[in-house]
Amino acid sequence: MGMTNRGIPAGPRRFVIAVHALVWLARSEKMLPSSAIACEVNSHATFLRRVLQALTPSGMVEAREGRDGGYALGKPACDITLADVYIALRAECAETEESGMCGEAGKPLDTLLVAILFDAEQQSIEHLRRFTIADMASRLPVCDLR
């Protein structure tokens, strides 16, 4: 699994927390402090801020500093797909594994595995494109955000 430049896995936990936070922001329709979002999505505020920071360059999340600061959606929830979230978090990953970890003899297998995993990831991304944050929010009961 790739790691971000901060040493945090870019795996499912980051993705799940990001989706929960975006759904919460979509339903709140206002700027919320990270501590409030973290409480609602059952995450540590520092971890949540790192996840949300990864979503700001793409415009999915708007961040404002200061006393009245916090986070809000940067674009309509219907315009944010789960694929967008996955790709934004994936872009934050820095490859930490060395290629050819098994030496010269392992390179053909490494090449094969990379191709298979790339194809699997592309299929997953295509599937995630079918769902938006608005879809996710509309499928939940009003009080059930966790």
PyMOL commands that set and color helices and strands:
alter all, ss='L'
color gray80, all
select helices_A, chain A and resi 12-28+34-41+45-55+77-79+82-91+104-128+133-138
alter helices_A, ss='H'
color red, helices_A
select strands_A, chain A and resi 3-4+61-64+70-73+93-94
alter strands_A, ss='S'
color yellow, strands_A
deselect
rebuild
show_as cartoon
